[in-house]
Amino acid sequence: MKVVLFCGGLGTRIREYPESIPKPMIPIGQQPILWHLMNYYSQYGHTDFVLCTGYKANVIKDFFLNYRPQAYADCVVSDFGAKVEMLGTPEQDWRVALIDTGMWRNIGERLLAVRDHVRNEEIFLANYSDGLSDVDLTEMIARFRASGKLACFLAVRPQLSFHFADIAGDGAVKGFATSDRSDLWINGGFFLFRPGIFDFVREGEELVLEPFARLIEAGELMAYKYEGFWRAMDTLKDRQVLEEMVEQGRMPWRQAERAGSTTPLAISAS
């Protein structure tokens, strides 16, 4: 299945990174979070990517045009770098379509801009490109396929440290609950779509506002509730959490890491 990745917005800036680095290219460990996300999808056999670029598109394009897997994996170098032998698991191949969808477009407009690239797909995947999860993608797809609906999003618990108060009409406090004990769910940015989604999106609309409202009215939207690992990289603290996980070798979004091996990837841009 093709994977549409939204990489073109201005995004939330993280203090220690300058404006010259688009959010999907902010590193987690040695690789940008975009690389980690693409590696996650490739573990499930989805290696055909459509990147909706915009803001600092040249930075993302340069990464793929000059990609060197030996910079991230064990290798043997000879002839002063003229020969490089990769060690470990054979490389997988990514096909990456780099589509400039404009700097000021929202997610709905970016999706419309690449509709021709997914027109013939039974189901295609999409992602905000700023978060990671270990959700079982095969199970999520199977549940979505069986539903017959047009759209699905990953519903996760909000990353909040607040305590929610249950307050009666007279002001009496009935109890407190943390976010994981409340019935609050948010959009985790992992999507599954059928091409029929484009019948519900109009020019200029944000994806999860008017289009999703139409899908709800038509009974065509489902949520896949997941309480396992999920983390968005919206703040410096979020990045620090992910960075520490990588440094400690705890990367639940990587099946290869859980199995005790690594898988460098080859890339062909299109």
SVG drawing of the C-alpha trace seen along z (x, -y; Angstrom):
<svg xmlns="http://www.w3.org/2000/svg" viewBox="-26 -30 69 41">
<polyline fill="none" stroke="black" stroke-width="0.4" points="0.0,0.0 1.2,-3.5 1.9,-5.8 1.2,-9.5 3.3,-11.5 2.5,-15.2 5.9,-16.9 5.2,-20.4 3.7,-22.5 5.5,-25.1 4.8,-23.0 5.5,-23.6 9.0,-24.9 11.2,-23.2 13.5,-25.7 16.9,-24.2 16.3,-23.8 16.5,-26.7 13.8,-27.6 16.1,-26.1 15.2,-22.5 11.6,-21.4 10.0,-19.5 10.0,-16.0 13.8,-16.3 14.5,-17.0 16.7,-14.1 15.8,-11.4 19.2,-9.8 21.1,-9.8 18.1,-9.8 15.3,-12.3 11.9,-11.4 10.7,-11.0 13.2,-8.2 12.0,-6.4 8.4,-6.7 9.2,-5.4 11.1,-2.5 8.0,-1.7 5.8,-1.4 8.4,0.6 8.5,3.2 4.9,4.1 5.8,4.2 4.7,0.7 7.7,-0.8 6.0,-3.0 5.9,-6.6 4.4,-9.8 5.9,-12.8 3.9,-16.0 6.6,-18.6 6.4,-22.3 8.3,-24.3 12.0,-23.7 11.3,-21.1 14.9,-21.2 16.1,-19.9 13.9,-16.9 14.8,-16.3 18.5,-16.6 18.2,-14.0 16.9,-11.4 19.0,-12.4 22.2,-12.1 21.1,-9.3 24.0,-7.0 22.8,-4.0 26.4,-3.3 26.2,-6.4 23.6,-4.7 24.6,-1.0 27.6,1.3 29.9,1.5 33.4,2.3 35.2,-0.4 38.2,0.3 40.2,-1.6 39.9,-4.7 36.1,-4.8 35.9,-3.7 34.4,-0.4 31.8,0.0 30.4,3.4 27.2,3.3 26.9,5.7 23.8,7.3 20.4,7.7 20.0,7.1 18.6,3.7 15.0,3.0 14.1,0.7 12.0,-2.5 10.3,-4.2 9.9,-7.8 7.8,-10.3 8.7,-13.8 5.8,-16.1 6.0,-19.9 2.4,-20.6 3.1,-24.2 4.2,-25.9 0.8,-27.4 -1.5,-24.5 -3.2,-22.6 -3.4,-18.8 -6.7,-18.5 -5.2,-20.5 -2.0,-18.5 -4.0,-15.3 -6.0,-16.6 -2.7,-17.6 -1.5,-13.9 -4.8,-12.2 -3.5,-11.0 -0.7,-9.1 -3.2,-6.9 -6.1,-6.9 -5.7,-3.1 -5.1,-2.0 -7.7,0.1 -6.5,-1.4 -3.7,-3.9 -2.0,-5.1 -1.3,-8.6 0.5,-10.2 1.3,-13.7 5.0,-12.7 5.6,-14.0 4.8,-11.1 5.7,-7.4 3.8,-4.4 4.1,-0.6 0.5,0.1 0.1,3.3 -0.5,1.9 -1.6,5.3 -4.3,5.6 -5.4,2.0 -5.7,2.5 -7.6,5.7 -10.1,4.1 -10.5,1.2 -10.9,3.4 -13.6,5.5 -15.5,2.3 -16.0,1.3 -15.7,-2.3 -13.8,-5.0 -11.6,-6.4 -10.0,-5.4 -7.7,-7.2 -5.6,-6.0 -7.3,-7.2 -4.9,-7.5 -4.8,-8.9 -3.6,-12.6 -0.1,-13.1 -1.2,-15.3 0.0,-15.4 -3.1,-17.3 -5.7,-15.8 -9.3,-16.1 -11.9,-17.1 -15.4,-15.7 -17.5,-18.5 -21.2,-18.5 -23.5,-21.4 -23.4,-22.7 -19.5,-22.8 -19.0,-19.6 -16.0,-17.6 -17.0,-14.1 -13.5,-12.9 -10.2,-13.3 -8.8,-11.3 -5.5,-11.3 -5.7,-11.4 -5.2,-7.6 -8.1,-7.0 -10.5,-9.4 -12.6,-8.7 -10.6,-11.2 -9.3,-10.1 -7.4,-12.3 -6.4,-11.9 -3.0,-10.2 -2.1,-11.2 -2.1,-7.7 -4.7,-7.3 -6.2,-4.7 -8.2,-5.8 -10.0,-4.4 -9.9,-6.6 -13.6,-7.5 -12.2,-9.9 -11.7,-12.4 -15.4,-12.7 -15.6,-14.2 -12.8,-16.8 -13.3,-20.3 -10.7,-22.8 -9.3,-24.8 -10.6,-22.5 -8.6,-21.1 -8.9,-17.3 -10.3,-16.6 -12.8,-19.4 -15.4,-19.6 -14.4,-16.4 -14.5,-14.3 -17.8,-15.9 -19.2,-14.7 -17.7,-11.2 -19.3,-11.0 -22.7,-12.1 -22.4,-9.4 -21.3,-6.7 -18.0,-6.3 -15.4,-7.2 -14.0,-4.8 -11.5,-5.1 -9.0,-2.5 -8.5,-2.9 -5.0,-2.1 -3.5,-2.4 0.0,-1.2 3.0,-3.3 2.4,-6.5 4.2,-9.8 4.0,-13.0 7.0,-15.3 5.3,-18.6 7.7,-20.1 11.3,-20.0 10.3,-17.7 8.7,-15.2 11.9,-15.1 14.0,-14.6 11.8,-11.6 12.2,-10.0 15.9,-10.8 16.5,-9.1 14.5,-6.1 16.8,-5.8 20.0,-6.3 18.8,-3.5 17.9,-1.2 14.2,-1.3 12.5,-1.8 9.1,0.0 8.2,-1.4 11.0,0.8 10.4,4.5 14.0,5.0 15.2,3.5 12.8,5.7 14.3,8.7 17.8,7.5 18.9,6.5 18.9,3.4 17.8,3.0 19.4,0.3 17.3,-0.8 18.0,-1.6 16.1,-4.4 15.1,-5.2 13.6,-8.6 11.0,-9.2"/>
</svg>
